Amino acid sequence: MEIDHREYFGAVEDFLREIQGLKVRSICMVALTDDPDTFDVVSAYDAGPMELAACAGILQMHAAYRYGEINRDPPGNSEDAEE
């Protein structure tokens, strides 16, 4: 089967480069799809329930950080700022 190049390939390749020098003991990947007939795809290498739970926590932490970054008021635009 031939694989077409997709925009997200760069992110996967960057991830693999970043972990190359580390002692990796397991890997978990999640792909979210917009296809209503396909469940989101999870792939794991040597990961049990505790490793999957750790990954879920890391994803929640990243989501909270990004949410804060998106919703941060630009300097001087806060409602509490003195006029």
PyMOL Python script that loads the backbone (N, CA, C, O; Angstrom):
from pymol import cmd

cmd.read_pdbstr("""\
ATOM      1  N   MET A   1       0.840  -1.182   0.000  1.00  0.00           N
ATOM      2  CA  MET A   1       0.000   0.000   0.000  1.00  0.00           C
ATOM      3  C   MET A   1       0.885   1.245   0.000  1.00  0.00           C
ATOM      4  O   MET A   1       1.794   1.372   0.821  1.00  0.00           O
ATOM      5  N   GLU A   2       0.618   2.132  -0.899  1.00  0.00           N
ATOM      6  CA  GLU A   2       1.363   3.385  -0.976  1.00  0.00           C
ATOM      7  C   GLU A   2       0.742   4.406  -0.027  1.00  0.00           C
ATOM      8  O   GLU A   2      -0.481   4.515   0.061  1.00  0.00           O
ATOM      9  N   ILE A   3       1.582   5.146   0.676  1.00  0.00           N
ATOM     10  CA  ILE A   3       1.109   6.148   1.626  1.00  0.00           C
ATOM     11  C   ILE A   3       1.298   7.532   1.034  1.00  0.00           C
ATOM     12  O   ILE A   3       2.408   7.903   0.653  1.00  0.00           O
ATOM     13  N   ASP A   4       0.216   8.296   0.955  1.00  0.00           N
ATOM     14  CA  ASP A   4       0.298   9.670   0.474  1.00  0.00           C
ATOM     15  C   ASP A   4       0.916  10.551   1.545  1.00  0.00           C
ATOM     16  O   ASP A   4       0.731  10.307   2.738  1.00  0.00           O
ATOM     17  N   HIS A   5       1.648  11.571   1.126  1.00  0.00           N
ATOM     18  CA  HIS A   5       2.235  12.512   2.084  1.00  0.00           C
ATOM     19  C   HIS A   5       1.122  13.408   2.645  1.00  0.00           C
ATOM     20  O   HIS A   5       0.288  13.921   1.898  1.00  0.00           O
ATOM     21  N   ARG A   6       1.124  13.584   3.944  1.00  0.00           N
ATOM     22  CA  ARG A   6       0.116  14.423   4.608  1.00  0.00           C
ATOM     23  C   ARG A   6       0.811  15.525   5.393  1.00  0.00           C
ATOM     24  O   ARG A   6       1.994  15.405   5.709  1.00  0.00           O
ATOM     25  N   GLU A   7       0.092  16.600   5.714  1.00  0.00           N
ATOM     26  CA  GLU A   7       0.659  17.743   6.434  1.00  0.00           C
ATOM     27  C   GLU A   7       1.231  17.362   7.788  1.00  0.00           C
ATOM     28  O   GLU A   7       2.202  17.976   8.230  1.00  0.00           O
ATOM     29  N   TYR A   8       0.670  16.382   8.453  1.00  0.00           N
ATOM     30  CA  TYR A   8       1.105  16.024   9.797  1.00  0.00           C
ATOM     31  C   TYR A   8       2.363  15.157   9.813  1.00  0.00           C
ATOM     32  O   TYR A   8       2.904  14.899  10.888  1.00  0.00           O
ATOM     33  N   PHE A   9       2.836  14.708   8.677  1.00  0.00           N
ATOM     34  CA  PHE A   9       4.040  13.874   8.647  1.00  0.00           C
ATOM     35  C   PHE A   9       5.225  14.571   9.301  1.00  0.00           C
ATOM     36  O   PHE A   9       6.009  13.932  10.003  1.00  0.00           O
ATOM     37  N   GLY A  10       5.362  15.869   9.080  1.00  0.00           N
ATOM     38  CA  GLY A  10       6.461  16.630   9.666  1.00  0.00           C
ATOM     39  C   GLY A  10       6.445  16.577  11.188  1.00  0.00           C
ATOM     40  O   GLY A  10       7.499  16.471  11.815  1.00  0.00           O
ATOM     41  N   ALA A  11       5.259  16.648  11.791  1.00  0.00           N
ATOM     42  CA  ALA A  11       5.146  16.589  13.248  1.00  0.00           C
ATOM     43  C   ALA A  11       5.579  15.224  13.774  1.00  0.00           C
ATOM     44  O   ALA A  11       6.230  15.137  14.815  1.00  0.00           O
ATOM     45  N   VAL A  12       5.221  14.164  13.062  1.00  0.00           N
ATOM     46  CA  VAL A  12       5.614  12.807  13.470  1.00  0.00           C
ATOM     47  C   VAL A  12       7.123  12.643  13.330  1.00  0.00           C
ATOM     48  O   VAL A  12       7.776  12.088  14.214  1.00  0.00           O
ATOM     49  N   GLU A  13       7.677  13.126  12.221  1.00  0.00           N
ATOM     50  CA  GLU A  13       9.120  13.033  12.017  1.00  0.00           C
ATOM     51  C   GLU A  13       9.886  13.837  13.063  1.00  0.00           C
ATOM     52  O   GLU A  13      10.906  13.374  13.574  1.00  0.00           O
ATOM     53  N   ASP A  14       9.403  15.039  13.385  1.00  0.00           N
ATOM     54  CA  ASP A  14      10.045  15.856  14.438  1.00  0.00           C
ATOM     55  C   ASP A  14      10.013  15.128  15.776  1.00  0.00           C
ATOM     56  O   ASP A  14      11.001  15.130  16.511  1.00  0.00           O
ATOM     57  N   PHE A  15       8.882  14.508  16.092  1.00  0.00           N
ATOM     58  CA  PHE A  15       8.750  13.746  17.335  1.00  0.00           C
ATOM     59  C   PHE A  15       9.789  12.630  17.399  1.00  0.00           C
ATOM     60  O   PHE A  15      10.456  12.455  18.418  1.00  0.00           O
ATOM     61  N   LEU A  16       9.922  11.883  16.315  1.00  0.00           N
ATOM     62  CA  LEU A  16      10.883  10.782  16.277  1.00  0.00           C
ATOM     63  C   LEU A  16      12.322  11.287  16.414  1.00  0.00           C
ATOM     64  O   LEU A  16      13.150  10.636  17.050  1.00  0.00           O
ATOM     65  N   ARG A  17      12.617  12.440  15.821  1.00  0.00           N
ATOM     66  CA  ARG A  17      13.956  13.022  15.972  1.00  0.00           C
ATOM     67  C   ARG A  17      14.210  13.457  17.416  1.00  0.00           C
ATOM     68  O   ARG A  17      15.305  13.261  17.943  1.00  0.00           O
ATOM     69  N   GLU A  18      13.196  14.049  18.052  1.00  0.00           N
ATOM     70  CA  GLU A  18      13.342  14.540  19.427  1.00  0.00           C
ATOM     71  C   GLU A  18      13.586  13.410  20.418  1.00  0.00           C
ATOM     72  O   GLU A  18      14.309  13.601  21.396  1.00  0.00           O
ATOM     73  N   ILE A  19      13.010  12.255  20.193  1.00  0.00           N
ATOM     74  CA  ILE A  19      13.161  11.153  21.152  1.00  0.00           C
ATOM     75  C   ILE A  19      14.321  10.234  20.816  1.00  0.00           C
ATOM     76  O   ILE A  19      14.607   9.300  21.566  1.00  0.00           O
ATOM     77  N   GLN A  20      14.994  10.485  19.699  1.00  0.00           N
ATOM     78  CA  GLN A  20      16.045   9.575  19.250  1.00  0.00           C
ATOM     79  C   GLN A  20      17.147   9.400  20.288  1.00  0.00           C
ATOM     80  O   GLN A  20      17.652   8.288  20.446  1.00  0.00           O
ATOM     81  N   GLY A  21      17.539  10.452  21.003  1.00  0.00           N
ATOM     82  CA  GLY A  21      18.606  10.360  21.992  1.00  0.00           C
ATOM     83  C   GLY A  21      18.145   9.931  23.373  1.00  0.00           C
ATOM     84  O   GLY A  21      18.960   9.847  24.292  1.00  0.00           O
ATOM     85  N   LEU A  22      16.852   9.657  23.541  1.00  0.00           N
ATOM     86  CA  LEU A  22      16.302   9.286  24.842  1.00  0.00           C
ATOM     87  C   LEU A  22      16.146   7.777  24.954  1.00  0.00           C
ATOM     88  O   LEU A  22      16.084   7.073  23.946  1.00  0.00           O
ATOM     89  N   LYS A  23      16.083   7.290  26.180  1.00  0.00           N
ATOM     90  CA  LYS A  23      15.834   5.867  26.402  1.00  0.00           C
ATOM     91  C   LYS A  23      14.311   5.656  26.463  1.00  0.00           C
ATOM     92  O   LYS A  23      13.709   5.702  27.536  1.00  0.00           O
ATOM     93  N   VAL A  24      13.716   5.430  25.313  1.00  0.00           N
ATOM     94  CA  VAL A  24      12.261   5.314  25.195  1.00  0.00           C
ATOM     95  C   VAL A  24      11.842   3.905  25.593  1.00  0.00           C
ATOM     96  O   VAL A  24      12.380   2.922  25.084  1.00  0.00           O
ATOM     97  N   ARG A  25      10.866   3.812  26.517  1.00  0.00           N
ATOM     98  CA  ARG A  25      10.390   2.486  26.933  1.00  0.00           C
ATOM     99  C   ARG A  25       8.994   2.193  26.416  1.00  0.00           C
ATOM    100  O   ARG A  25       8.584   1.033  26.374  1.00  0.00           O
ATOM    101  N   SER A  26       8.253   3.227  26.019  1.00  0.00           N
ATOM    102  CA  SER A  26       6.955   3.007  25.391  1.00  0.00           C
ATOM    103  C   SER A  26       6.573   4.261  24.606  1.00  0.00           C
ATOM    104  O   SER A  26       7.072   5.356  24.866  1.00  0.00           O
ATOM    105  N   ILE A  27       5.680   4.071  23.643  1.00  0.00           N
ATOM    106  CA  ILE A  27       5.198   5.186  22.814  1.00  0.00           C
ATOM    107  C   ILE A  27       3.686   5.041  22.669  1.00  0.00           C
ATOM    108  O   ILE A  27       3.170   3.938  22.491  1.00  0.00           O
ATOM    109  N   CYS A  28       2.989   6.164  22.748  1.00  0.00           N
ATOM    110  CA  CYS A  28       1.551   6.200  22.509  1.00  0.00           C
ATOM    111  C   CYS A  28       1.268   7.335  21.531  1.00  0.00           C
ATOM    112  O   CYS A  28       1.806   8.434  21.669  1.00  0.00           O
ATOM    113  N   MET A  29       0.426   7.063  20.553  1.00  0.00           N
ATOM    114  CA  MET A  29       0.044   8.080  19.575  1.00  0.00           C
ATOM    115  C   MET A  29      -1.482   8.096  19.464  1.00  0.00           C
ATOM    116  O   MET A  29      -2.137   7.057  19.550  1.00  0.00           O
ATOM    117  N   VAL A  30      -2.024   9.281  19.274  1.00  0.00           N
ATOM    118  CA  VAL A  30      -3.470   9.444  19.122  1.00  0.00           C
ATOM    119  C   VAL A  30      -3.728  10.239  17.853  1.00  0.00           C
ATOM    120  O   VAL A  30      -3.101  11.274  17.627  1.00  0.00           O
ATOM    121  N   ALA A  31      -4.638   9.765  17.034  1.00  0.00           N
ATOM    122  CA  ALA A  31      -5.062  10.495  15.846  1.00  0.00           C
ATOM    123  C   ALA A  31      -6.558  10.764  15.972  1.00  0.00           C
ATOM    124  O   ALA A  31      -7.350   9.833  16.112  1.00  0.00           O
ATOM    125  N   LEU A  32      -6.934  12.010  15.922  1.00  0.00           N
ATOM    126  CA  LEU A  32      -8.342  12.394  15.978  1.00  0.00           C
ATOM    127  C   LEU A  32      -8.834  12.576  14.547  1.00  0.00           C
ATOM    128  O   LEU A  32      -8.204  13.270  13.749  1.00  0.00           O
ATOM    129  N   THR A  33      -9.946  11.959  14.233  1.00  0.00           N
ATOM    130  CA  THR A  33     -10.464  12.013  12.866  1.00  0.00           C
ATOM    131  C   THR A  33     -11.795  12.750  12.825  1.00  0.00           C
ATOM    132  O   THR A  33     -12.483  12.883  13.837  1.00  0.00           O
ATOM    133  N   ASP A  34     -12.139  13.222  11.639  1.00  0.00           N
ATOM    134  CA  ASP A  34     -13.451  13.857  11.474  1.00  0.00           C
ATOM    135  C   ASP A  34     -14.422  12.933  10.747  1.00  0.00           C
ATOM    136  O   ASP A  34     -15.494  13.363  10.322  1.00  0.00           O
ATOM    137  N   ASP A  35     -14.050  11.678  10.607  1.00  0.00           N
ATOM    138  CA  ASP A  35     -14.898  10.682   9.964  1.00  0.00           C
ATOM    139  C   ASP A  35     -15.848  10.097  11.014  1.00  0.00           C
ATOM    140  O   ASP A  35     -15.386   9.457  11.959  1.00  0.00           O
ATOM    141  N   PRO A  36     -17.160  10.301  10.873  1.00  0.00           N
ATOM    142  CA  PRO A  36     -18.101   9.817  11.898  1.00  0.00           C
ATOM    143  C   PRO A  36     -18.160   8.286  11.998  1.00  0.00           C
ATOM    144  O   PRO A  36     -18.640   7.752  12.998  1.00  0.00           O
ATOM    145  N   ASP A  37     -17.678   7.582  10.976  1.00  0.00           N
ATOM    146  CA  ASP A  37     -17.703   6.123  10.998  1.00  0.00           C
ATOM    147  C   ASP A  37     -16.415   5.518  11.543  1.00  0.00           C
ATOM    148  O   ASP A  37     -16.286   4.296  11.621  1.00  0.00           O
ATOM    149  N   THR A  38     -15.461   6.367  11.921  1.00  0.00           N
ATOM    150  CA  THR A  38     -14.172   5.885  12.417  1.00  0.00           C
ATOM    151  C   THR A  38     -13.941   6.430  13.814  1.00  0.00           C
ATOM    152  O   THR A  38     -14.032   7.636  14.044  1.00  0.00           O
ATOM    153  N   PHE A  39     -13.642   5.536  14.744  1.00  0.00           N
ATOM    154  CA  PHE A  39     -13.258   5.989  16.072  1.00  0.00           C
ATOM    155  C   PHE A  39     -11.877   6.620  15.971  1.00  0.00           C
ATOM    156  O   PHE A  39     -11.112   6.304  15.059  1.00  0.00           O
ATOM    157  N   ASP A  40     -11.560   7.496  16.889  1.00  0.00           N
ATOM    158  CA  ASP A  40     -10.218   8.051  16.928  1.00  0.00           C
ATOM    159  C   ASP A  40      -9.230   6.904  17.072  1.00  0.00           C
ATOM    160  O   ASP A  40      -9.528   5.899  17.719  1.00  0.00           O
ATOM    161  N   VAL A  41      -8.075   7.049  16.480  1.00  0.00           N
ATOM    162  CA  VAL A  41      -7.102   5.970  16.401  1.00  0.00           C
ATOM    163  C   VAL A  41      -6.033   6.143  17.480  1.00  0.00           C
ATOM    164  O   VAL A  41      -5.455   7.219  17.631  1.00  0.00           O
ATOM    165  N   VAL A  42      -5.784   5.076  18.219  1.00  0.00           N
ATOM    166  CA  VAL A  42      -4.725   5.057  19.223  1.00  0.00           C
ATOM    167  C   VAL A  42      -3.780   3.925  18.873  1.00  0.00           C
ATOM    168  O   VAL A  42      -4.201   2.794  18.629  1.00  0.00           O
ATOM    169  N   SER A  43      -2.508   4.245  18.852  1.00  0.00           N
ATOM    170  CA  SER A  43      -1.498   3.230  18.601  1.00  0.00           C
ATOM    171  C   SER A  43      -0.495   3.295  19.741  1.00  0.00           C
ATOM    172  O   SER A  43      -0.101   4.379  20.170  1.00  0.00           O
ATOM    173  N   ALA A  44      -0.089   2.140  20.225  1.00  0.00           N
ATOM    174  CA  ALA A  44       0.836   2.122  21.359  1.00  0.00           C
ATOM    175  C   ALA A  44       1.895   1.049  21.158  1.00  0.00           C
ATOM    176  O   ALA A  44       1.632  -0.025  20.615  1.00  0.00           O
ATOM    177  N   TYR A  45       3.101   1.374  21.615  1.00  0.00           N
ATOM    178  CA  TYR A  45       4.194   0.416  21.622  1.00  0.00           C
ATOM    179  C   TYR A  45       4.582   0.166  23.064  1.00  0.00           C
ATOM    180  O   TYR A  45       5.009   1.093  23.752  1.00  0.00           O
ATOM    181  N   ASP A  46       4.446  -1.051  23.535  1.00  0.00           N
ATOM    182  CA  ASP A  46       4.850  -1.473  24.879  1.00  0.00           C
ATOM    183  C   ASP A  46       4.254  -0.575  25.973  1.00  0.00           C
ATOM    184  O   ASP A  46       4.934  -0.209  26.932  1.00  0.00           O
ATOM    185  N   ALA A  47       2.972  -0.230  25.808  1.00  0.00           N
ATOM    186  CA  ALA A  47       2.297   0.635  26.776  1.00  0.00           C
ATOM    187  C   ALA A  47       1.130  -0.112  27.402  1.00  0.00           C
ATOM    188  O   ALA A  47       0.284  -0.669  26.703  1.00  0.00           O
ATOM    189  N   GLY A  48       1.098  -0.115  28.720  1.00  0.00           N
ATOM    190  CA  GLY A  48      -0.009  -0.702  29.462  1.00  0.00           C
ATOM    191  C   GLY A  48      -0.952   0.377  29.942  1.00  0.00           C
ATOM    192  O   GLY A  48      -0.837   1.527  29.519  1.00  0.00           O
ATOM    193  N   PRO A  49      -1.878   0.035  30.813  1.00  0.00           N
ATOM    194  CA  PRO A  49      -2.863   1.009  31.280  1.00  0.00           C
ATOM    195  C   PRO A  49      -2.254   2.183  32.040  1.00  0.00           C
ATOM    196  O   PRO A  49      -2.749   3.305  31.933  1.00  0.00           O
ATOM    197  N   MET A  50      -1.203   1.948  32.797  1.00  0.00           N
ATOM    198  CA  MET A  50      -0.597   3.046  33.543  1.00  0.00           C
ATOM    199  C   MET A  50       0.104   4.033  32.605  1.00  0.00           C
ATOM    200  O   MET A  50       0.051   5.243  32.825  1.00  0.00           O
ATOM    201  N   GLU A  51       0.756   3.520  31.569  1.00  0.00           N
ATOM    202  CA  GLU A  51       1.408   4.406  30.598  1.00  0.00           C
ATOM    203  C   GLU A  51       0.362   5.207  29.815  1.00  0.00           C
ATOM    204  O   GLU A  51       0.553   6.394  29.549  1.00  0.00           O
ATOM    205  N   LEU A  52      -0.742   4.550  29.451  1.00  0.00           N
ATOM    206  CA  LEU A  52      -1.811   5.261  28.754  1.00  0.00           C
ATOM    207  C   LEU A  52      -2.417   6.346  29.634  1.00  0.00           C
ATOM    208  O   LEU A  52      -2.733   7.433  29.151  1.00  0.00           O
ATOM    209  N   ALA A  53      -2.580   6.057  30.921  1.00  0.00           N
ATOM    210  CA  ALA A  53      -3.108   7.064  31.849  1.00  0.00           C
ATOM    211  C   ALA A  53      -2.140   8.241  31.982  1.00  0.00           C
ATOM    212  O   ALA A  53      -2.567   9.393  32.063  1.00  0.00           O
ATOM    213  N   ALA A  54      -0.841   7.949  32.003  1.00  0.00           N
ATOM    214  CA  ALA A  54       0.156   9.020  32.071  1.00  0.00           C
ATOM    215  C   ALA A  54       0.063   9.892  30.820  1.00  0.00           C
ATOM    216  O   ALA A  54       0.156  11.117  30.907  1.00  0.00           O
ATOM    217  N   CYS A  55      -0.120   9.267  29.664  1.00  0.00           N
ATOM    218  CA  CYS A  55      -0.255  10.034  28.424  1.00  0.00           C
ATOM    219  C   CYS A  55      -1.493  10.922  28.465  1.00  0.00           C
ATOM    220  O   CYS A  55      -1.451  12.066  28.013  1.00  0.00           O
ATOM    221  N   ALA A  56      -2.587  10.404  29.001  1.00  0.00           N
ATOM    222  CA  ALA A  56      -3.807  11.204  29.114  1.00  0.00           C
ATOM    223  C   ALA A  56      -3.560  12.431  29.979  1.00  0.00           C
ATOM    224  O   ALA A  56      -4.025  13.523  29.652  1.00  0.00           O
ATOM    225  N   GLY A  57      -2.837  12.264  31.071  1.00  0.00           N
ATOM    226  CA  GLY A  57      -2.522  13.390  31.947  1.00  0.00           C
ATOM    227  C   GLY A  57      -1.656  14.417  31.242  1.00  0.00           C
ATOM    228  O   GLY A  57      -1.857  15.620  31.409  1.00  0.00           O
ATOM    229  N   ILE A  58      -0.697  13.957  30.458  1.00  0.00           N
ATOM    230  CA  ILE A  58       0.178  14.874  29.725  1.00  0.00           C
ATOM    231  C   ILE A  58      -0.626  15.647  28.685  1.00  0.00           C
ATOM    232  O   ILE A  58      -0.423  16.849  28.515  1.00  0.00           O
ATOM    233  N   LEU A  59      -1.539  14.968  27.988  1.00  0.00           N
ATOM    234  CA  LEU A  59      -2.386  15.653  27.019  1.00  0.00           C
ATOM    235  C   LEU A  59      -3.260  16.705  27.695  1.00  0.00           C
ATOM    236  O   LEU A  59      -3.455  17.790  27.148  1.00  0.00           O
ATOM    237  N   GLN A  60      -3.789  16.392  28.884  1.00  0.00           N
ATOM    238  CA  GLN A  60      -4.604  17.366  29.616  1.00  0.00           C
ATOM    239  C   GLN A  60      -3.768  18.573  30.012  1.00  0.00           C
ATOM    240  O   GLN A  60      -4.242  19.707  29.932  1.00  0.00           O
ATOM    241  N   MET A  61      -2.525  18.343  30.441  1.00  0.00           N
ATOM    242  CA  MET A  61      -1.645  19.441  30.823  1.00  0.00           C
ATOM    243  C   MET A  61      -1.365  20.343  29.616  1.00  0.00           C
ATOM    244  O   MET A  61      -1.430  21.567  29.728  1.00  0.00           O
ATOM    245  N   HIS A  62      -1.057  19.743  28.471  1.00  0.00           N
ATOM    246  CA  HIS A  62      -0.794  20.527  27.263  1.00  0.00           C
ATOM    247  C   HIS A  62      -2.044  21.299  26.831  1.00  0.00           C
ATOM    248  O   HIS A  62      -1.947  22.447  26.396  1.00  0.00           O
ATOM    249  N   ALA A  63      -3.206  20.673  26.950  1.00  0.00           N
ATOM    250  CA  ALA A  63      -4.449  21.349  26.583  1.00  0.00           C
ATOM    251  C   ALA A  63      -4.692  22.553  27.485  1.00  0.00           C
ATOM    252  O   ALA A  63      -5.077  23.617  26.999  1.00  0.00           O
ATOM    253  N   ALA A  64      -4.477  22.404  28.777  1.00  0.00           N
ATOM    254  CA  ALA A  64      -4.672  23.517  29.714  1.00  0.00           C
ATOM    255  C   ALA A  64      -3.696  24.643  29.410  1.00  0.00           C
ATOM    256  O   ALA A  64      -4.070  25.814  29.459  1.00  0.00           O
ATOM    257  N   TYR A  65      -2.449  24.304  29.096  1.00  0.00           N
ATOM    258  CA  TYR A  65      -1.449  25.323  28.765  1.00  0.00           C
ATOM    259  C   TYR A  65      -1.860  26.078  27.503  1.00  0.00           C
ATOM    260  O   TYR A  65      -1.822  27.308  27.473  1.00  0.00           O
ATOM    261  N   ARG A  66      -2.254  25.343  26.463  1.00  0.00           N
ATOM    262  CA  ARG A  66      -2.642  26.004  25.216  1.00  0.00           C
ATOM    263  C   ARG A  66      -3.908  26.834  25.390  1.00  0.00           C
ATOM    264  O   ARG A  66      -4.030  27.913  24.809  1.00  0.00           O
ATOM    265  N   TYR A  67      -4.848  26.337  26.187  1.00  0.00           N
ATOM    266  CA  TYR A  67      -6.062  27.095  26.463  1.00  0.00           C
ATOM    267  C   TYR A  67      -5.708  28.422  27.129  1.00  0.00           C
ATOM    268  O   TYR A  67      -6.253  29.468  26.775  1.00  0.00           O
ATOM    269  N   GLY A  68      -4.790  28.373  28.100  1.00  0.00           N
ATOM    270  CA  GLY A  68      -4.341  29.592  28.766  1.00  0.00           C
ATOM    271  C   GLY A  68      -3.644  30.536  27.816  1.00  0.00           C
ATOM    272  O   GLY A  68      -3.841  31.749  27.901  1.00  0.00           O
ATOM    273  N   GLU A  69      -2.834  30.014  26.913  1.00  0.00           N
ATOM    274  CA  GLU A  69      -2.139  30.853  25.937  1.00  0.00           C
ATOM    275  C   GLU A  69      -3.129  31.542  25.001  1.00  0.00           C
ATOM    276  O   GLU A  69      -2.974  32.724  24.693  1.00  0.00           O
ATOM    277  N   ILE A  70      -4.133  30.817  24.554  1.00  0.00           N
ATOM    278  CA  ILE A  70      -5.115  31.373  23.626  1.00  0.00           C
ATOM    279  C   ILE A  70      -5.956  32.444  24.307  1.00  0.00           C
ATOM    280  O   ILE A  70      -6.291  33.452  23.685  1.00  0.00           O
ATOM    281  N   ASN A  71      -6.301  32.241  25.571  1.00  0.00           N
ATOM    282  CA  ASN A  71      -7.209  33.140  26.268  1.00  0.00           C
ATOM    283  C   ASN A  71      -6.514  34.206  27.106  1.00  0.00           C
ATOM    284  O   ASN A  71      -7.170  34.951  27.834  1.00  0.00           O
ATOM    285  N   ARG A  72      -5.209  34.281  27.009  1.00  0.00           N
ATOM    286  CA  ARG A  72      -4.467  35.301  27.750  1.00  0.00           C
ATOM    287  C   ARG A  72      -4.769  36.667  27.162  1.00  0.00           C
ATOM    288  O   ARG A  72      -4.735  36.851  25.945  1.00  0.00           O
ATOM    289  N   ASP A  73      -5.068  37.632  28.039  1.00  0.00           N
ATOM    290  CA  ASP A  73      -5.316  38.993  27.575  1.00  0.00           C
ATOM    291  C   ASP A  73      -4.015  39.625  27.119  1.00  0.00           C
ATOM    292  O   ASP A  73      -2.988  39.486  27.784  1.00  0.00           O
ATOM    293  N   PRO A  74      -4.050  40.323  25.982  1.00  0.00           N
ATOM    294  CA  PRO A  74      -2.848  41.068  25.582  1.00  0.00           C
ATOM    295  C   PRO A  74      -2.549  42.153  26.615  1.00  0.00           C
ATOM    296  O   PRO A  74      -3.473  42.630  27.273  1.00  0.00           O
ATOM    297  N   PRO A  75      -1.280  42.558  26.779  1.00  0.00           N
ATOM    298  CA  PRO A  75      -0.944  43.585  27.763  1.00  0.00           C
ATOM    299  C   PRO A  75      -1.760  44.849  27.531  1.00  0.00           C
ATOM    300  O   PRO A  75      -1.877  45.327  26.403  1.00  0.00           O
ATOM    301  N   GLY A  76      -2.326  45.388  28.613  1.00  0.00           N
ATOM    302  CA  GLY A  76      -3.097  46.620  28.522  1.00  0.00           C
ATOM    303  C   GLY A  76      -4.560  46.429  28.179  1.00  0.00           C
ATOM    304  O   GLY A  76      -5.308  47.407  28.155  1.00  0.00           O
ATOM    305  N   ASN A  77      -4.997  45.207  27.912  1.00  0.00           N
ATOM    306  CA  ASN A  77      -6.395  44.965  27.552  1.00  0.00           C
ATOM    307  C   ASN A  77      -7.184  44.316  28.666  1.00  0.00           C
ATOM    308  O   ASN A  77      -8.340  43.950  28.453  1.00  0.00           O
ATOM    309  N   SER A  78      -6.615  44.159  29.830  1.00  0.00           N
ATOM    310  CA  SER A  78      -7.305  43.531  30.935  1.00  0.00           C
ATOM    311  C   SER A  78      -8.383  44.456  31.462  1.00  0.00           C
ATOM    312  O   SER A  78      -8.192  45.672  31.500  1.00  0.00           O
ATOM    313  N   GLU A  79      -9.522  43.893  31.873  1.00  0.00           N
ATOM    314  CA  GLU A  79     -10.604  44.685  32.434  1.00  0.00           C
ATOM    315  C   GLU A  79     -10.202  45.325  33.759  1.00  0.00           C
ATOM    316  O   GLU A  79     -10.746  46.356  34.154  1.00  0.00           O
ATOM    317  N   ASP A  80      -9.235  44.694  34.445  1.00  0.00           N
ATOM    318  CA  ASP A  80      -8.807  45.208  35.733  1.00  0.00           C
ATOM    319  C   ASP A  80      -7.731  46.278  35.616  1.00  0.00           C
ATOM    320  O   ASP A  80      -7.332  46.862  36.624  1.00  0.00           O
ATOM    321  N   ALA A  81      -7.252  46.547  34.393  1.00  0.00           N
ATOM    322  CA  ALA A  81      -6.167  47.510  34.217  1.00  0.00           C
ATOM    323  C   ALA A  81      -6.653  48.918  34.564  1.00  0.00           C
ATOM    324  O   ALA A  81      -7.790  49.293  34.277  1.00  0.00           O
ATOM    325  N   GLU A  82      -5.761  49.681  35.188  1.00  0.00           N
ATOM    326  CA  GLU A  82      -6.095  51.054  35.525  1.00  0.00           C
ATOM    327  C   GLU A  82      -6.064  51.898  34.265  1.00  0.00           C
ATOM    328  O   GLU A  82      -5.236  51.691  33.379  1.00  0.00           O
ATOM    329  N   GLU A  83      -6.981  52.855  34.200  1.00  0.00           N
ATOM    330  CA  GLU A  83      -7.034  53.724  33.010  1.00  0.00           C
ATOM    331  C   GLU A  83      -6.273  54.978  33.248  1.00  0.00           C
ATOM    332  O   GLU A  83      -6.201  55.833  32.366  1.00  0.00           O
TER     333      GLU A  83
END
""", "prot")
cmd.dss("prot")
cmd.show_as("cartoon", "prot")
cmd.util.cbc("prot")
cmd.orient("prot")
